Structures are given as structure tokens and as C-alpha cells.
Amino acid sequence: MSPVNESPILDRIDALVEEEHRLWAQSEQGHLDDAGHTRLAAIRGELDRTWDLLRRRRANPDAPEVVPDVPDPPNELDGPEPEPRHLEHGVHTDEPAPDPDIPRDIP
């Protein structure tokens, strides 16, 4: 994408940053109402989406403006499924652990 075609996106980013700075200044002075805080949060999200669009357009000039919905990949960080309980040995039951001082009949 040529810099000329990036111009509308960069102009939008500049306008959002200017509004964000103005709202932050009002917030620091204690003059920002609830609607201003809501708008500030919306600006952050819009800036993220606009920067993302600019990066995608730089990587692929034909990239769509709206990203298609793609499902998140499965979370592998939780680790594997827990090992099933070994009921055949009677070790992992809900019963209390046997007293180690009492001999068990082991065949």
C-alpha cells in the first residue's frame, strides 16, 4: 500500500490520538464526566482496531477493513486431561488412606 492510500487511516489515528490527549488532560484536572470516561475507553479500542488495520494493509494492500470472525484456538496451557483414577488397585478412591502400620492382605 502506498503512503497516499494510508493517509485516511493515519489521519483517523491522528484525530483519535488528539481526542484521547484532550480527554486525558480533562481527566487529570478532574473535569471528565462519566460520558468522557466512556468515550476514552471507546477511543482506546478504536485506536487498537485502526492500528491493526494499518498493519494489515501494510502487509497486504487487499486486506479487508473488517477482520472475519475466527474462533480462538484451543487453550493448551491447562495441560493434558487428568489421569483417570486407578480404581482397580483401590488407591485413588474417596475412602480414607489405609493406616500404614496395619498389614494388608496382599496376595
ChimeraX attribute file (.defattr): number of C-alpha atoms within 10 A of each C-alpha:
attribute: neighborCount
match mode: 1-to-1
recipient: residues
	/A:1	12
	/A:2	9
	/A:3	9
	/A:4	8
	/A:5	11
	/A:6	14
	/A:7	12
	/A:8	12
	/A:9	15
	/A:10	16
	/A:11	11
	/A:12	15
	/A:13	20
	/A:14	13
	/A:15	13
	/A:16	18
	/A:17	15
	/A:18	12
	/A:19	15
	/A:20	20
	/A:21	13
	/A:22	12
	/A:23	20
	/A:24	17
	/A:25	13
	/A:26	14
	/A:27	15
	/A:28	9
	/A:29	9
	/A:30	9
	/A:31	11
	/A:32	16
	/A:33	12
	/A:34	8
	/A:35	9
	/A:36	16
	/A:37	14
	/A:38	11
	/A:39	15
	/A:40	21
	/A:41	12
	/A:42	13
	/A:43	18
	/A:44	14
	/A:45	11
	/A:46	15
	/A:47	18
	/A:48	12
	/A:49	16
	/A:50	18
	/A:51	15
	/A:52	14
	/A:53	18
	/A:54	21
	/A:55	13
	/A:56	16
	/A:57	19
	/A:58	15
	/A:59	11
	/A:60	11
	/A:61	14
	/A:62	10
	/A:63	14
	/A:64	11
	/A:65	13
	/A:66	8
	/A:67	11
	/A:68	7
	/A:69	6
	/A:70	6
	/A:71	6
	/A:72	6
	/A:73	6
	/A:74	7
	/A:75	7
	/A:76	7
	/A:77	6
	/A:78	7
	/A:79	7
	/A:80	7
	/A:81	6
	/A:82	6
	/A:83	6
	/A:84	7
	/A:85	11
	/A:86	10
	/A:87	9
	/A:88	8
	/A:89	8
	/A:90	11
	/A:91	13
	/A:92	13
	/A:93	12
	/A:94	7
	/A:95	8
	/A:96	8
	/A:97	10
	/A:98	10
	/A:99	8
	/A:100	7
	/A:101	6
	/A:102	7
	/A:103	8
	/A:104	9
	/A:105	5
	/A:106	4
	/A:107	3
